[in-house]
Amino acid sequence: MTAKKSSLSVEFAQINNTEEITESRKLLKERKYIQKVKSMAGHIGLLITLMLYTAIGGLVFRHIELPVELARLETLRANLRAQRYSFVDSVSNNTDVSNLRTLVSVKLRTYEEAVQEAAQGGLLISFVTETIDQEDRDSTNLPPIVTERWSVLQAVFFASTVLTTIGYGNVVPSTNWGRMFCILFAFVGIPLTLIVIADCGKVFATGVVQIALAAKAKLPFRFSFSCIPTNLAGRRSLGALAAIVLFFLYLACGAGMFMLWEDDWDFFDGFYFCFVTMTTIGFGDLVPTAKKPKYMLLCTLYILVGLALTSTIIELVRRQYAQSWRRLQRLSGPLAETIRRLGEQAGGDMSTLHSDLRKVLTVMSMPRLKWSASLNRGDTKEQEWEEAVEAVLRDIAANVNNSSQPKKKPIMQIVIYESSV
């Protein structure tokens, strides 16, 4: 009975341990799921905050600038209308036929200047082709002015160009209040935009790493690409090159999108616009039209994602440049100095130089760290490799210094024996 009770108690203990392990695993899964949800909510919350801030800023810009813009266009239209009437009156009421050519030339030049000013101001001058009777010219009601410069979509798009520091320059605030609001809006919004762009870049980089790890886990161990280097520096260089290729593919996709949506753009125009935009150069010579709401919203989202991708790629390339320069500073100086000394000391006999160079090349060609997900381990292995190369170089330099010191000449002792014959 005692043995049965003990066995039953062991079984119950095992069952309890199994249940506890199962519950702990469930709790860990729930915690991980909650952490993922919180992380995604944080990313989405940042993006939504930036979108709301941009939309509110665009509406404020429109409220400030649109009345002034309409008044300016109304002034241009009134001036153009007056110059047109003056030109028509001068030609129709002239009785001096001999002076008609000079009169038409002077009045036409004045009218052309008014047309040019209206065109540069963004005024549509299609109404000037319509004939207006001389009797009711003062009472003629002209159609209301329609402008796209400070429409809702254009204002929101302008706010996004301010926050992303692109600044095309085709639409700018002209009032003091608008410029003051632009300063405050950019002062608060640009750091927020940089945070969102960095966050999107981090999410993008994490996704790429997870995809790479998943792809590597599914591949068989014996399967490998001969073109992929085995050392860490080579893999980093290959990663930077792949990121640049991905960047240009993203630009090509955007160029195709703009080529379909813009009537007068070809593929090169779209690619040029995407590159100038993603690098925040923003010349403003090519700007998408704001006629389709869905198109403008997708354009804004494309620019935001592209800026995050561009910042990630620029950071990868910058790290590669910094690492190459650091390794060059660490290794090129001792290596060049050692080779120079070896060349001076070798003279006609190059066997010593070949032997020492063989040591250096052996250490430099040693296989370094295999591809791993741990960046800290890779940096440690890289540092160990550099220290090994530096140790070999110091050993060679020490040998060179020792060989450069004047050696004591061997003393030869001559013993003369005398013998009697």
Summary of the structure (lengths in Angstrom):
residues: 421
radius of gyration: 38.7
end to end distance: 120.8
largest distance: 159.0
contacts: 1041
relative contact order: 0.07
helix: 74%
strand: 0%
